[in-house]
């Protein structure tokens, strides 16, 4: 897998460093090549000029055919040695040939086998030179056939060929020292580039980090956060835009909070105001329900409808009051250690559900919780199972994962998959057939809010058949 930097700081530093290193390498490389070429060319020119000058001054041996002094005398080995001595210099190696005769410098390490064939062929016509590696060392070979001007002023070859091996080791050492200096300069440049890149990245990214911190604070609810605007560049414009956005968001949120507070207060006030007439109406309907059987059929049916709807309205008002407490943040948890089995049994018995629900709880199991809110949660879950599910309804409790787990399951047709994400929404009902069902549409929402108040969780799962609600409350 290819690693790529994801942070803006890393990318800025890498880019700045790459640019600096590339520029430094190009300058160093070009400079080195120019110096190398000039140094070697100067050495070549000097060596060639020295060979030419030396050859023009030396006296040729007798026997060099058809030159200024004609003679048929054969060139001796001593004659070749004289030419070698004239061309010799410190660290140079000279080879002079005349036909099959060879004469080399004393202690020479090179022979004609070290001279390239092409260089020999070219040397027979003109002065040539070539750089090459011999014995792992750089050398310059200057090769030429010695010529002299005849009595008719014509240049003619003498048959003598000189090969001069000029060492380039000193030049290579100079170039190596130059390369080392350039490499050191490149390292210094890289260090400076990294330092400048880090400082530049810090200067560029500091406003970005401040913007990030301010955005996180804004997301966490601190709507008063603002940043100072410095300069007139793009980051300054971005900071100013952030401040404007934060100010607009603060105004909008403040307005929404005001409207929400008014709405909650309105619901709470209406719910409390409805309590008094509902109490009177409940007392009257209780009296009417006792005499409903003695009334005519139509009148008795009307009384029973009024009693049912008033009871439904009473439950709705109580749930609205409870929800308004949660919305206002006024819900308080009052924990106490209770016997879980007794609490669950009392909850079912008070509501007349003891015969309709099968309860399974270990004997003597105790737990610390808010008994009233626990009763509300269980009542809402069991009531939902009885009204919208099918028997048998099973309620169980056990200690699990460091907390108390209570399960409520029915064996009805179950909740459709598309409804599961909405079962805890306020006033949500699964279909038109439940639009007039018993309940306020707030029971499950209240149960989930009470579970959250206990720092617990309430979940729902499909079963085959039925639906399973699972309530988990951690130990305090």
TORKOL-4160 file (C-alpha; in steps of 0.2 Angstrom, whole numbers, padded with zeros to 4 digits, m for minus):
476
<pt num="1" X="0000" Y="0000" Z="0000"/>
<pt num="2" X="0007" Y="0017" Z="m0005"/>
<pt num="3" X="0009" Y="0029" Z="0009"/>
<pt num="4" X="0003" Y="0047" Z="0006"/>
<pt num="5" X="0003" Y="0061" Z="0018"/>
<pt num="6" X="m0014" Y="0067" Z="0023"/>
<pt num="7" X="m0010" Y="0082" Z="0034"/>
<pt num="8" X="m0009" Y="0099" Z="0026"/>
<pt num="9" X="0007" Y="0102" Z="0037"/>
<pt num="10" X="0016" Y="0087" Z="0030"/>
<pt num="11" X="0011" Y="0091" Z="0012"/>
<pt num="12" X="0017" Y="0109" Z="0014"/>
<pt num="13" X="0034" Y="0103" Z="0022"/>
<pt num="14" X="0036" Y="0089" Z="0009"/>
<pt num="15" X="0032" Y="0101" Z="m0006"/>
<pt num="16" X="0043" Y="0115" Z="0000"/>
<pt num="17" X="0057" Y="0103" Z="0004"/>
<pt num="18" X="0056" Y="0094" Z="m0013"/>
<pt num="19" X="0056" Y="0111" Z="m0022"/>
<pt num="20" X="0072" Y="0117" Z="m0012"/>
<pt num="21" X="0081" Y="0100" Z="m0014"/>
<pt num="22" X="0077" Y="0099" Z="m0033"/>
<pt num="23" X="0083" Y="0117" Z="m0036"/>
<pt num="24" X="0098" Y="0114" Z="m0025"/>
<pt num="25" X="0102" Y="0098" Z="m0034"/>
<pt num="26" X="0100" Y="0106" Z="m0051"/>
<pt num="27" X="0111" Y="0120" Z="m0047"/>
<pt num="28" X="0124" Y="0109" Z="m0039"/>
<pt num="29" X="0123" Y="0097" Z="m0054"/>
<pt num="30" X="0125" Y="0110" Z="m0067"/>
<pt num="31" X="0139" Y="0118" Z="m0058"/>
<pt num="32" X="0148" Y="0102" Z="m0055"/>
<pt num="33" X="0147" Y="0097" Z="m0074"/>
<pt num="34" X="0153" Y="0115" Z="m0079"/>
<pt num="35" X="0168" Y="0114" Z="m0068"/>
<pt num="36" X="0172" Y="0096" Z="m0073"/>
<pt num="37" X="0171" Y="0100" Z="m0091"/>
<pt num="38" X="0181" Y="0116" Z="m0090"/>
<pt num="39" X="0194" Y="0107" Z="m0079"/>
<pt num="40" X="0196" Y="0092" Z="m0090"/>
<pt num="41" X="0196" Y="0102" Z="m0106"/>
<pt num="42" X="0210" Y="0113" Z="m0099"/>
<pt num="43" X="0220" Y="0098" Z="m0094"/>
<pt num="44" X="0218" Y="0091" Z="m0111"/>
<pt num="45" X="0223" Y="0107" Z="m0120"/>
<pt num="46" X="0238" Y="0109" Z="m0109"/>
<pt num="47" X="0244" Y="0091" Z="m0111"/>
<pt num="48" X="0241" Y="0092" Z="m0130"/>
<pt num="49" X="0250" Y="0108" Z="m0132"/>
<pt num="50" X="0265" Y="0102" Z="m0121"/>
<pt num="51" X="0266" Y="0086" Z="m0132"/>
<pt num="52" X="0266" Y="0097" Z="m0148"/>
<pt num="53" X="0279" Y="0109" Z="m0142"/>
<pt num="54" X="0290" Y="0095" Z="m0136"/>
<pt num="55" X="0289" Y="0086" Z="m0152"/>
<pt num="56" X="0293" Y="0102" Z="m0162"/>
<pt num="57" X="0309" Y="0104" Z="m0153"/>
<pt num="58" X="0316" Y="0087" Z="m0152"/>
<pt num="59" X="0330" Y="0082" Z="m0164"/>
<pt num="60" X="0324" Y="0067" Z="m0174"/>
<pt num="61" X="0336" Y="0052" Z="m0175"/>
<pt num="62" X="0346" Y="0048" Z="m0190"/>
<pt num="63" X="0337" Y="0036" Z="m0201"/>
<pt num="64" X="0320" Y="0044" Z="m0201"/>
<pt num="65" X="0317" Y="0041" Z="m0219"/>
<pt num="66" X="0314" Y="0055" Z="m0232"/>
<pt num="67" X="0315" Y="0070" Z="m0220"/>
<pt num="68" X="0326" Y="0085" Z="m0220"/>
<pt num="69" X="0341" Y="0075" Z="m0219"/>
<pt num="70" X="0339" Y="0059" Z="m0230"/>
<pt num="71" X="0347" Y="0044" Z="m0224"/>
<pt num="72" X="0344" Y="0025" Z="m0224"/>
<pt num="73" X="0351" Y="0021" Z="m0208"/>
<pt num="74" X="0340" Y="0011" Z="m0196"/>
<pt num="75" X="0333" Y="0020" Z="m0181"/>
<pt num="76" X="0340" Y="0012" Z="m0165"/>
<pt num="77" X="0333" Y="0008" Z="m0149"/>
<pt num="78" X="0343" Y="0022" Z="m0141"/>
<pt num="79" X="0335" Y="0034" Z="m0153"/>
<pt num="80" X="0318" Y="0030" Z="m0148"/>
<pt num="81" X="0324" Y="0031" Z="m0130"/>
<pt num="82" X="0329" Y="0049" Z="m0133"/>
<pt num="83" X="0311" Y="0054" Z="m0139"/>
<pt num="84" X="0304" Y="0045" Z="m0124"/>
<pt num="85" X="0315" Y="0055" Z="m0112"/>
<pt num="86" X="0310" Y="0071" Z="m0121"/>
<pt num="87" X="0291" Y="0068" Z="m0119"/>
<pt num="88" X="0292" Y="0061" Z="m0101"/>
<pt num="89" X="0286" Y="0071" Z="m0086"/>
<pt num="90" X="0281" Y="0066" Z="m0068"/>
<pt num="91" X="0268" Y="0052" Z="m0067"/>
<pt num="92" X="0268" Y="0051" Z="m0086"/>
<pt num="93" X="0270" Y="0036" Z="m0096"/>
<pt num="94" X="0277" Y="0037" Z="m0114"/>
<pt num="95" X="0278" Y="0024" Z="m0128"/>
<pt num="96" X="0286" Y="0027" Z="m0145"/>
<pt num="97" X="0285" Y="0015" Z="m0159"/>
<pt num="98" X="0294" Y="0014" Z="m0176"/>
<pt num="99" X="0288" Y="m0001" Z="m0186"/>
<pt num="100" X="0290" Y="m0016" Z="m0175"/>
<pt num="101" X="0301" Y="m0007" Z="m0163"/>
<pt num="102" X="0294" Y="m0001" Z="m0146"/>
<pt num="103" X="0302" Y="0009" Z="m0132"/>
<pt num="104" X="0293" Y="0014" Z="m0116"/>
<pt num="105" X="0296" Y="0024" Z="m0101"/>
<pt num="106" X="0306" Y="0016" Z="m0087"/>
<pt num="107" X="0294" Y="0006" Z="m0075"/>
<pt num="108" X="0279" Y="0009" Z="m0087"/>
<pt num="109" X="0264" Y="0000" Z="m0082"/>
<pt num="110" X="0255" Y="0002" Z="m0099"/>
<pt num="111" X="0258" Y="m0006" Z="m0115"/>
<pt num="112" X="0252" Y="m0005" Z="m0133"/>
<pt num="113" X="0238" Y="m0017" Z="m0128"/>
<pt num="114" X="0231" Y="m0003" Z="m0117"/>
<pt num="115" X="0229" Y="0008" Z="m0132"/>
<pt num="116" X="0212" Y="0007" Z="m0141"/>
<pt num="117" X="0213" Y="0001" Z="m0159"/>
<pt num="118" X="0203" Y="0015" Z="m0166"/>
<pt num="119" X="0215" Y="0027" Z="m0157"/>
<pt num="120" X="0230" Y="0019" Z="m0166"/>
<pt num="121" X="0222" Y="0020" Z="m0183"/>
<pt num="122" X="0217" Y="0039" Z="m0180"/>
<pt num="123" X="0235" Y="0043" Z="m0173"/>
<pt num="124" X="0242" Y="0037" Z="m0190"/>
<pt num="125" X="0234" Y="0052" Z="m0198"/>
<pt num="126" X="0233" Y="0066" Z="m0185"/>
<pt num="127" X="0236" Y="0071" Z="m0167"/>
<pt num="128" X="0221" Y="0063" Z="m0157"/>
<pt num="129" X="0218" Y="0061" Z="m0138"/>
<pt num="130" X="0205" Y="0051" Z="m0128"/>
<pt num="131" X="0200" Y="0050" Z="m0109"/>
<pt num="132" X="0198" Y="0032" Z="m0102"/>
<pt num="133" X="0199" Y="0022" Z="m0087"/>
<pt num="134" X="0215" Y="0011" Z="m0085"/>
<pt num="135" X="0219" Y="0001" Z="m0070"/>
<pt num="136" X="0204" Y="0009" Z="m0061"/>
<pt num="137" X="0211" Y="0026" Z="m0064"/>
<pt num="138" X="0207" Y="0040" Z="m0076"/>
<pt num="139" X="0220" Y="0044" Z="m0089"/>
<pt num="140" X="0222" Y="0054" Z="m0105"/>
<pt num="141" X="0231" Y="0046" Z="m0120"/>
<pt num="142" X="0238" Y="0059" Z="m0132"/>
<pt num="143" X="0244" Y="0050" Z="m0148"/>
<pt num="144" X="0252" Y="0056" Z="m0164"/>
<pt num="145" X="0263" Y="0051" Z="m0178"/>
<pt num="146" X="0278" Y="0063" Z="m0179"/>
<pt num="147" X="0279" Y="0073" Z="m0194"/>
<pt num="148" X="0293" Y="0084" Z="m0201"/>
<pt num="149" X="0294" Y="0097" Z="m0216"/>
<pt num="150" X="0304" Y="0091" Z="m0231"/>
<pt num="151" X="0316" Y="0102" Z="m0241"/>
<pt num="152" X="0301" Y="0105" Z="m0252"/>
<pt num="153" X="0291" Y="0112" Z="m0237"/>
<pt num="154" X="0279" Y="0097" Z="m0237"/>
<pt num="155" X="0274" Y="0089" Z="m0220"/>
<pt num="156" X="0278" Y="0070" Z="m0221"/>
<pt num="157" X="0276" Y="0057" Z="m0208"/>
<pt num="158" X="0293" Y="0050" Z="m0201"/>
<pt num="159" X="0286" Y="0033" Z="m0196"/>
<pt num="160" X="0288" Y="0037" Z="m0178"/>
<pt num="161" X="0272" Y="0037" Z="m0167"/>
<pt num="162" X="0272" Y="0043" Z="m0149"/>
<pt num="163" X="0259" Y="0038" Z="m0136"/>
<pt num="164" X="0259" Y="0049" Z="m0120"/>
<pt num="165" X="0248" Y="0043" Z="m0105"/>
<pt num="166" X="0244" Y="0058" Z="m0095"/>
<pt num="167" X="0236" Y="0055" Z="m0077"/>
<pt num="168" X="0220" Y="0063" Z="m0073"/>
<pt num="169" X="0220" Y="0057" Z="m0055"/>
<pt num="170" X="0223" Y="0074" Z="m0047"/>
<pt num="171" X="0209" Y="0082" Z="m0057"/>
<pt num="172" X="0197" Y="0068" Z="m0052"/>
<pt num="173" X="0202" Y="0071" Z="m0034"/>
<pt num="174" X="0199" Y="0090" Z="m0036"/>
<pt num="175" X="0182" Y="0085" Z="m0043"/>
<pt num="176" X="0178" Y="0073" Z="m0029"/>
<pt num="177" X="0182" Y="0087" Z="m0016"/>
<pt num="178" X="0171" Y="0099" Z="m0026"/>
<pt num="179" X="0157" Y="0085" Z="m0026"/>
<pt num="180" X="0159" Y="0083" Z="m0007"/>
<pt num="181" X="0158" Y="0102" Z="m0005"/>
<pt num="182" X="0142" Y="0103" Z="m0015"/>
<pt num="183" X="0135" Y="0088" Z="m0006"/>
<pt num="184" X="0138" Y="0096" Z="0011"/>
<pt num="185" X="0131" Y="0112" Z="0004"/>
<pt num="186" X="0116" Y="0102" Z="m0002"/>
<pt num="187" X="0114" Y="0095" Z="0016"/>
<pt num="188" X="0115" Y="0113" Z="0023"/>
<pt num="189" X="0102" Y="0118" Z="0010"/>
<pt num="190" X="0091" Y="0104" Z="0015"/>
<pt num="191" X="0092" Y="0108" Z="0033"/>
<pt num="192" X="0088" Y="0126" Z="0030"/>
<pt num="193" X="0074" Y="0121" Z="0018"/>
<pt num="194" X="0066" Y="0110" Z="0032"/>
<pt num="195" X="0068" Y="0124" Z="0045"/>
<pt num="196" X="0060" Y="0137" Z="0034"/>
<pt num="197" X="0047" Y="0124" Z="0028"/>
<pt num="198" X="0042" Y="0120" Z="0046"/>
<pt num="199" X="0041" Y="0139" Z="0051"/>
<pt num="200" X="0031" Y="0143" Z="0036"/>
<pt num="201" X="0019" Y="0129" Z="0038"/>
<pt num="202" X="0017" Y="0134" Z="0056"/>
<pt num="203" X="0014" Y="0152" Z="0051"/>
<pt num="204" X="0001" Y="0146" Z="0038"/>
<pt num="205" X="m0007" Y="0133" Z="0048"/>
<pt num="206" X="m0009" Y="0142" Z="0064"/>
<pt num="207" X="m0024" Y="0152" Z="0058"/>
<pt num="208" X="m0031" Y="0135" Z="0051"/>
<pt num="209" X="m0029" Y="0127" Z="0068"/>
<pt num="210" X="m0037" Y="0141" Z="0076"/>
<pt num="211" X="m0052" Y="0140" Z="0064"/>
<pt num="212" X="m0053" Y="0121" Z="0068"/>
<pt num="213" X="m0053" Y="0124" Z="0086"/>
<pt num="214" X="m0066" Y="0137" Z="0085"/>
<pt num="215" X="m0077" Y="0126" Z="0074"/>
<pt num="216" X="m0076" Y="0112" Z="0086"/>
<pt num="217" X="m0081" Y="0124" Z="0100"/>
<pt num="218" X="m0095" Y="0131" Z="0090"/>
<pt num="219" X="m0101" Y="0113" Z="0087"/>
<pt num="220" X="m0100" Y="0109" Z="0105"/>
<pt num="221" X="m0112" Y="0124" Z="0108"/>
<pt num="222" X="m0101" Y="0138" Z="0112"/>
<pt num="223" X="m0110" Y="0151" Z="0100"/>
<pt num="224" X="m0100" Y="0166" Z="0107"/>
<pt num="225" X="m0083" Y="0160" Z="0100"/>
<pt num="226" X="m0075" Y="0173" Z="0088"/>
<pt num="227" X="m0058" Y="0174" Z="0080"/>
<pt num="228" X="m0047" Y="0190" Z="0078"/>
<pt num="229" X="m0045" Y="0195" Z="0059"/>
<pt num="230" X="m0027" Y="0198" Z="0055"/>
<pt num="231" X="m0021" Y="0204" Z="0038"/>
<pt num="232" X="m0030" Y="0205" Z="0022"/>
<pt num="233" X="m0025" Y="0188" Z="0014"/>
<pt num="234" X="m0037" Y="0173" Z="0010"/>
<pt num="235" X="m0035" Y="0166" Z="0028"/>
<pt num="236" X="m0041" Y="0183" Z="0035"/>
<pt num="237" X="m0056" Y="0183" Z="0023"/>
<pt num="238" X="m0060" Y="0165" Z="0029"/>
<pt num="239" X="m0059" Y="0170" Z="0047"/>
<pt num="240" X="m0070" Y="0185" Z="0044"/>
<pt num="241" X="m0083" Y="0173" Z="0035"/>
<pt num="242" X="m0082" Y="0161" Z="0050"/>
<pt num="243" X="m0086" Y="0175" Z="0062"/>
<pt num="244" X="m0100" Y="0181" Z="0051"/>
<pt num="245" X="m0107" Y="0163" Z="0050"/>
<pt num="246" X="m0105" Y="0161" Z="0069"/>
<pt num="247" X="m0114" Y="0177" Z="0073"/>
<pt num="248" X="m0128" Y="0172" Z="0061"/>
<pt num="249" X="m0129" Y="0154" Z="0069"/>
<pt num="250" X="m0129" Y="0162" Z="0086"/>
<pt num="251" X="m0144" Y="0173" Z="0081"/>
<pt num="252" X="m0153" Y="0159" Z="0073"/>
<pt num="253" X="m0150" Y="0147" Z="0088"/>
<pt num="254" X="m0155" Y="0160" Z="0100"/>
<pt num="255" X="m0171" Y="0163" Z="0091"/>
<pt num="256" X="m0175" Y="0144" Z="0090"/>
<pt num="257" X="m0171" Y="0142" Z="0108"/>
<pt num="258" X="m0183" Y="0156" Z="0112"/>
<pt num="259" X="m0197" Y="0148" Z="0101"/>
<pt num="260" X="m0194" Y="0131" Z="0109"/>
<pt num="261" X="m0194" Y="0137" Z="0126"/>
<pt num="262" X="m0211" Y="0146" Z="0123"/>
<pt num="263" X="m0218" Y="0130" Z="0115"/>
<pt num="264" X="m0212" Y="0120" Z="0130"/>
<pt num="265" X="m0220" Y="0132" Z="0142"/>
<pt num="266" X="m0236" Y="0133" Z="0132"/>
<pt num="267" X="m0237" Y="0114" Z="0132"/>
<pt num="268" X="m0234" Y="0113" Z="0151"/>
<pt num="269" X="m0246" Y="0127" Z="0155"/>
<pt num="270" X="m0260" Y="0120" Z="0144"/>
<pt num="271" X="m0257" Y="0102" Z="0152"/>
<pt num="272" X="m0257" Y="0110" Z="0170"/>
<pt num="273" X="m0273" Y="0120" Z="0165"/>
<pt num="274" X="m0282" Y="0104" Z="0159"/>
<pt num="275" X="m0279" Y="0095" Z="0175"/>
<pt num="276" X="m0292" Y="0104" Z="0185"/>
<pt num="277" X="m0307" Y="0102" Z="0173"/>
<pt num="278" X="m0301" Y="0084" Z="0169"/>
<pt num="279" X="m0302" Y="0080" Z="0188"/>
<pt num="280" X="m0319" Y="0087" Z="0189"/>
<pt num="281" X="m0324" Y="0078" Z="0173"/>
<pt num="282" X="m0317" Y="0061" Z="0179"/>
<pt num="283" X="m0327" Y="0063" Z="0195"/>
<pt num="284" X="m0343" Y="0066" Z="0185"/>
<pt num="285" X="m0340" Y="0052" Z="0173"/>
<pt num="286" X="m0336" Y="0040" Z="0187"/>
<pt num="287" X="m0354" Y="0043" Z="0194"/>
<pt num="288" X="m0361" Y="0042" Z="0176"/>
<pt num="289" X="m0352" Y="0025" Z="0173"/>
<pt num="290" X="m0360" Y="0018" Z="0188"/>
<pt num="291" X="m0377" Y="0021" Z="0182"/>
<pt num="292" X="m0373" Y="0017" Z="0163"/>
<pt num="293" X="m0381" Y="0001" Z="0164"/>
<pt num="294" X="m0398" Y="0008" Z="0170"/>
<pt num="295" X="m0398" Y="0021" Z="0156"/>
<pt num="296" X="m0406" Y="0018" Z="0139"/>
<pt num="297" X="m0395" Y="0009" Z="0127"/>
<pt num="298" X="m0390" Y="0025" Z="0117"/>
<pt num="299" X="m0387" Y="0035" Z="0132"/>
<pt num="300" X="m0377" Y="0021" Z="0141"/>
<pt num="301" X="m0366" Y="0019" Z="0125"/>
<pt num="302" X="m0363" Y="0038" Z="0125"/>
<pt num="303" X="m0358" Y="0038" Z="0143"/>
<pt num="304" X="m0345" Y="0024" Z="0140"/>
<pt num="305" X="m0338" Y="0033" Z="0125"/>
<pt num="306" X="m0336" Y="0049" Z="0136"/>
<pt num="307" X="m0328" Y="0039" Z="0150"/>
<pt num="308" X="m0315" Y="0031" Z="0138"/>
<pt num="309" X="m0311" Y="0047" Z="0130"/>
<pt num="310" X="m0309" Y="0057" Z="0146"/>
<pt num="311" X="m0298" Y="0043" Z="0153"/>
<pt num="312" X="m0287" Y="0044" Z="0137"/>
<pt num="313" X="m0286" Y="0063" Z="0138"/>
<pt num="314" X="m0281" Y="0061" Z="0156"/>
<pt num="315" X="m0266" Y="0049" Z="0151"/>
<pt num="316" X="m0261" Y="0061" Z="0137"/>
<pt num="317" X="m0261" Y="0076" Z="0149"/>
<pt num="318" X="m0250" Y="0066" Z="0162"/>
<pt num="319" X="m0238" Y="0061" Z="0148"/>
<pt num="320" X="m0237" Y="0079" Z="0141"/>
<pt num="321" X="m0233" Y="0085" Z="0159"/>
<pt num="322" X="m0219" Y="0072" Z="0160"/>
<pt num="323" X="m0212" Y="0076" Z="0143"/>
<pt num="324" X="m0212" Y="0094" Z="0147"/>
<pt num="325" X="m0201" Y="0090" Z="0162"/>
<pt num="326" X="m0188" Y="0081" Z="0152"/>
<pt num="327" X="m0188" Y="0095" Z="0139"/>
<pt num="328" X="m0186" Y="0108" Z="0152"/>
<pt num="329" X="m0172" Y="0098" Z="0161"/>
<pt num="330" X="m0182" Y="0097" Z="0177"/>
<pt num="331" X="m0182" Y="0078" Z="0177"/>
<pt num="332" X="m0173" Y="0072" Z="0193"/>
<pt num="333" X="m0167" Y="0055" Z="0197"/>
<pt num="334" X="m0170" Y="0048" Z="0214"/>
<pt num="335" X="m0162" Y="0032" Z="0217"/>
<pt num="336" X="m0166" Y="0019" Z="0230"/>
<pt num="337" X="m0162" Y="0001" Z="0232"/>
<pt num="338" X="m0178" Y="m0010" Z="0228"/>
<pt num="339" X="m0182" Y="m0028" Z="0226"/>
<pt num="340" X="m0184" Y="m0029" Z="0207"/>
<pt num="341" X="m0196" Y="m0044" Z="0208"/>
<pt num="342" X="m0208" Y="m0035" Z="0220"/>
<pt num="343" X="m0207" Y="m0019" Z="0210"/>
<pt num="344" X="m0212" Y="m0027" Z="0194"/>
<pt num="345" X="m0226" Y="m0037" Z="0202"/>
<pt num="346" X="m0233" Y="m0021" Z="0210"/>
<pt num="347" X="m0233" Y="m0013" Z="0193"/>
<pt num="348" X="m0243" Y="m0027" Z="0185"/>
<pt num="349" X="m0255" Y="m0029" Z="0200"/>
<pt num="350" X="m0259" Y="m0011" Z="0201"/>
<pt num="351" X="m0264" Y="m0010" Z="0183"/>
<pt num="352" X="m0273" Y="m0026" Z="0183"/>
<pt num="353" X="m0261" Y="m0035" Z="0172"/>
<pt num="354" X="m0255" Y="m0048" Z="0184"/>
<pt num="355" X="m0266" Y="m0062" Z="0176"/>
<pt num="356" X="m0261" Y="m0057" Z="0158"/>
<pt num="357" X="m0242" Y="m0057" Z="0160"/>
<pt num="358" X="m0230" Y="m0070" Z="0164"/>
<pt num="359" X="m0216" Y="m0063" Z="0176"/>
<pt num="360" X="m0199" Y="m0072" Z="0178"/>
<pt num="361" X="m0187" Y="m0064" Z="0191"/>
<pt num="362" X="m0174" Y="m0071" Z="0202"/>
<pt num="363" X="m0179" Y="m0071" Z="0220"/>
<pt num="364" X="m0172" Y="m0058" Z="0231"/>
<pt num="365" X="m0163" Y="m0048" Z="0217"/>
<pt num="366" X="m0161" Y="m0030" Z="0222"/>
<pt num="367" X="m0155" Y="m0015" Z="0212"/>
<pt num="368" X="m0153" Y="0004" Z="0215"/>
<pt num="369" X="m0164" Y="0014" Z="0203"/>
<pt num="370" X="m0178" Y="0027" Z="0203"/>
<pt num="371" X="m0193" Y="0016" Z="0208"/>
<pt num="372" X="m0206" Y="0028" Z="0201"/>
<pt num="373" X="m0198" Y="0031" Z="0184"/>
<pt num="374" X="m0194" Y="0012" Z="0183"/>
<pt num="375" X="m0213" Y="0009" Z="0186"/>
<pt num="376" X="m0217" Y="0021" Z="0172"/>
<pt num="377" X="m0205" Y="0012" Z="0160"/>
<pt num="378" X="m0211" Y="m0005" Z="0163"/>
<pt num="379" X="m0229" Y="0000" Z="0163"/>
<pt num="380" X="m0227" Y="0009" Z="0146"/>
<pt num="381" X="m0218" Y="m0007" Z="0139"/>
<pt num="382" X="m0230" Y="m0019" Z="0145"/>
<pt num="383" X="m0245" Y="m0009" Z="0141"/>
<pt num="384" X="m0239" Y="m0007" Z="0123"/>
<pt num="385" X="m0236" Y="m0026" Z="0122"/>
<pt num="386" X="m0254" Y="m0029" Z="0128"/>
<pt num="387" X="m0263" Y="m0017" Z="0117"/>
<pt num="388" X="m0253" Y="m0019" Z="0101"/>
<pt num="389" X="m0246" Y="m0037" Z="0103"/>
<pt num="390" X="m0253" Y="m0054" Z="0107"/>
<pt num="391" X="m0252" Y="m0066" Z="0122"/>
<pt num="392" X="m0242" Y="m0073" Z="0130"/>
<pt num="393" X="m0233" Y="m0057" Z="0136"/>
<pt num="394" X="m0217" Y="m0062" Z="0145"/>
<pt num="395" X="m0208" Y="m0050" Z="0157"/>
<pt num="396" X="m0191" Y="m0055" Z="0163"/>
<pt num="397" X="m0177" Y="m0047" Z="0174"/>
<pt num="398" X="m0159" Y="m0052" Z="0177"/>
<pt num="399" X="m0142" Y="m0045" Z="0181"/>
<pt num="400" X="m0131" Y="m0043" Z="0166"/>
<pt num="401" X="m0115" Y="m0034" Z="0160"/>
<pt num="402" X="m0114" Y="m0024" Z="0176"/>
<pt num="403" X="m0132" Y="m0019" Z="0176"/>
<pt num="404" X="m0150" Y="m0023" Z="0177"/>
<pt num="405" X="m0159" Y="m0030" Z="0161"/>
<pt num="406" X="m0177" Y="m0031" Z="0159"/>
<pt num="407" X="m0186" Y="m0039" Z="0144"/>
<pt num="408" X="m0204" Y="m0037" Z="0138"/>
<pt num="409" X="m0209" Y="m0048" Z="0124"/>
<pt num="410" X="m0226" Y="m0051" Z="0115"/>
<pt num="411" X="m0231" Y="m0064" Z="0102"/>
<pt num="412" X="m0240" Y="m0054" Z="0090"/>
<pt num="413" X="m0237" Y="m0050" Z="0072"/>
<pt num="414" X="m0222" Y="m0039" Z="0076"/>
<pt num="415" X="m0217" Y="m0022" Z="0071"/>
<pt num="416" X="m0213" Y="m0019" Z="0053"/>
<pt num="417" X="m0195" Y="m0016" Z="0048"/>
<pt num="418" X="m0198" Y="0001" Z="0042"/>
<pt num="419" X="m0206" Y="0006" Z="0058"/>
<pt num="420" X="m0193" Y="0000" Z="0070"/>
<pt num="421" X="m0182" Y="0016" Z="0068"/>
<pt num="422" X="m0197" Y="0027" Z="0073"/>
<pt num="423" X="m0205" Y="0017" Z="0088"/>
<pt num="424" X="m0198" Y="0029" Z="0101"/>
<pt num="425" X="m0203" Y="0045" Z="0091"/>
<pt num="426" X="m0216" Y="0056" Z="0099"/>
<pt num="427" X="m0234" Y="0053" Z="0093"/>
<pt num="428" X="m0228" Y="0041" Z="0080"/>
<pt num="429" X="m0240" Y="0027" Z="0076"/>
<pt num="430" X="m0237" Y="0013" Z="0064"/>
<pt num="431" X="m0253" Y="0014" Z="0054"/>
<pt num="432" X="m0270" Y="0021" Z="0052"/>
<pt num="433" X="m0277" Y="0007" Z="0061"/>
<pt num="434" X="m0268" Y="0013" Z="0077"/>
<pt num="435" X="m0273" Y="0031" Z="0075"/>
<pt num="436" X="m0287" Y="0029" Z="0088"/>
<pt num="437" X="m0279" Y="0016" Z="0098"/>
<pt num="438" X="m0278" Y="0018" Z="0117"/>
<pt num="439" X="m0263" Y="0028" Z="0122"/>
<pt num="440" X="m0255" Y="0045" Z="0119"/>
<pt num="441" X="m0241" Y="0040" Z="0107"/>
<pt num="442" X="m0229" Y="0046" Z="0120"/>
<pt num="443" X="m0227" Y="0031" Z="0131"/>
<pt num="444" X="m0212" Y="0023" Z="0122"/>
<pt num="445" X="m0203" Y="0041" Z="0121"/>
<pt num="446" X="m0205" Y="0043" Z="0139"/>
<pt num="447" X="m0199" Y="0026" Z="0143"/>
<pt num="448" X="m0183" Y="0029" Z="0132"/>
<pt num="449" X="m0181" Y="0046" Z="0141"/>
<pt num="450" X="m0181" Y="0038" Z="0158"/>
<pt num="451" X="m0169" Y="0025" Z="0152"/>
<pt num="452" X="m0157" Y="0039" Z="0147"/>
<pt num="453" X="m0159" Y="0048" Z="0163"/>
<pt num="454" X="m0153" Y="0031" Z="0172"/>
<pt num="455" X="m0138" Y="0032" Z="0159"/>
<pt num="456" X="m0146" Y="0016" Z="0152"/>
<pt num="457" X="m0153" Y="0011" Z="0135"/>
<pt num="458" X="m0169" Y="0005" Z="0128"/>
<pt num="459" X="m0169" Y="m0005" Z="0112"/>
<pt num="460" X="m0182" Y="m0015" Z="0101"/>
<pt num="461" X="m0180" Y="m0031" Z="0091"/>
<pt num="462" X="m0191" Y="m0041" Z="0080"/>
<pt num="463" X="m0194" Y="m0059" Z="0085"/>
<pt num="464" X="m0202" Y="m0074" Z="0077"/>
<pt num="465" X="m0216" Y="m0071" Z="0082"/>
<pt num="466" X="m0218" Y="m0054" Z="0091"/>
<pt num="467" X="m0207" Y="m0040" Z="0097"/>
<pt num="468" X="m0194" Y="m0039" Z="0111"/>
<pt num="469" X="m0190" Y="m0023" Z="0121"/>
<pt num="470" X="m0174" Y="m0024" Z="0130"/>
<pt num="471" X="m0171" Y="m0011" Z="0145"/>
<pt num="472" X="m0153" Y="m0010" Z="0152"/>
<pt num="473" X="m0149" Y="0001" Z="0167"/>
<pt num="474" X="m0131" Y="0001" Z="0173"/>
<pt num="475" X="m0126" Y="0001" Z="0192"/>
<pt num="476" X="m0123" Y="0019" Z="0199"/>
